[in-house]
Amino acid sequence: MEHEVAWHFPVIWYLYLAGLGAGAVVVAAFAFLGNMKQTSEHYHYSRMARYGAVLGPIPLIVGVSLLIFELGQPSRPLNLYKVINLSPMSIGSWFLLFFIITSIIYAITFMLPAFTGHERLRKTIGNLQHALSLLNIPLGLGVAIYTGVLLGAMPSRPLWNSPILALLFMISALSTGIAAIIITRVVCHRKAADALPDRRLRPHGRRMSSKRPGRRYHETGYLLATTDLILICLELIAIFLFIMFAHLTVGNLKYAIAVILPGGAMADTFWIGVILIGLVLPAIVELYAVFPRLIYNVPFVAHRSVEFLVALAVLIGGFMLRYVIVIAGQITGPMGI
């Protein structure tokens, strides 16, 4: 049974960009709170936080603009703010509004000249950044979860009626947020101050010679790679639970999940675009990169081209996940009684 596809690329881009922006801001907030002391480590964590904070509102605003464009009339979204109720649409809209405001203010604090000689100004900005970091974490996670809840609130689309979908979108949002931060660092700092020569040591202290050009990053590079690797593993688990929950359910949901299983209409797009390109390949490469640091405690080495391509693959996979879920949920529907 085929059904009309009413939601096209503007909605898909909105779900993707809103999650990416929320993920970048949440990661930035955690990076800022993770090292607030004015130590030698503070500079590197502050730089990572600045990337996410400044980058985050951009895809968020673009995604919301695309959603407004899809609705046709700019006044329609304003109707959601005329009433306050416990519906997912109303709660999510308020979360989105507050998060856009706080994320923009958060980005501005990182662009202010906090390095000036005015001690009071630096202290005020630091206090504001601390407060906004604490606020943006729950707001950002709420926006990331809302993108999945928005779909799950539609009973006419059984593929979306899964308790795992909101969790899956939240994990994917954090992963794509980290990928966006990594790409920003690669592009903006072609000769980064925190990139050191590749001089790894063997477990017994002998220096390893490397014929491949590489960069030995500060600990934040290793932190981003390992965190993204963990998120990818969690996302694979969430996808497994999503499929198993649907497959073990009797009725419409079991029928709908067949569209992404082998032989389904969107099986190739899902297993190649989402699983292989977006998750498995990046996980293998990141595991290879962090393994020496994890096992032998040698400096983390990142190669610029690999770093860029892995992050790009994660971003592509995040978009393909939304594309498959949104389209597959529309081309399948209730089977009836």
Buried (B, 14 or more C-beta within 10 A) or exposed (E): EEEEEEBEEBBBBBBBBBBBBBBBBBBBBBBBBBBBEEEEBEBBBBBBBBBBBBBBBBBBBBBBBBBBEBEEEEEEBEEBEEEEEEEBEBBBBBBBBBBBEBBBBBBBBBEBEBEEEEEEBBEBBBEBBBEBBEBBBEBBBBBBBBBBBBBBBBEEBBBBBBEBBBBBBBBBBBBBBBBBBBBBBBEEEEEBEBBBEBBBBEEEEEEEEBEEEBBBBBBBBBBBBBBBBBBBBBBBBBBEBBBEBBEEBEEBBBBBBBBBBEEBBBBEBBBEBBBBBBBBBBBEBBBEBBEBBBEEEBBBBBBBEBBBBBBBBBBBBBBBBBBBBBBBBBBBBBEEE
